[in-house]
Amino acid sequence: MPLWTFGAAYLAGSFPTAYIVGKANGVDLRTVGSGNLGATNVFRTLGWKWGLLVYLVDGLKGLLPTLLLPGAVGAAGGWPWGVAVGVLTILGHVKPVFLMGKGGGKGVATASGVFFALAPVAGAFAVLAFALVVSLTRYVSLASLVGAAVLPVAILVQAGAVTPLMLVSLAISAFVFWTHRENIGRLLRGEERRIGRGSSTPSEGSRS
């Protein structure tokens, strides 16, 4: 694949959806709530409609480049190119160039879009698990972790064997757990905030 396609994937992932939505509502999300530019902070700060919009757009940032870029340039070799593109969109979301590599999200929505392109059935199971946990607990961070854990298992069950794509999904799931390491600590201490509760300043809790 031409190098420009990898740059395009990173730039697509870098599109600062939450930042733009916040500014459109007169808010710099880096200074309110958890301080994170992800859908969770938008849900908590601006409400479910804006949060859902950010989640969907961030998902499309992963889905569309992964689905379209390899085919658009006639890349041979199949899914590995899709994986490379998808990983770069996730990196762009977490470390967006438009914000000087700072203030990105945690990669959950973008990763879900990537795997809807690479493994639609497994991706759907992961999103369903996410939605179920959110509806039952109102912990978005816990739902993100459960969805990340379900993804490689779903790919393994569907394939019936350990495949390279399953191993990639396992690595990305581990990355999601790493970006949520502070949330995990708060969950274990019973300090994690649920959606629908009042927001806090960044000093009251690290980014989530």
Beta strands, then each sheet from edge to edge (+ up, - down):
end
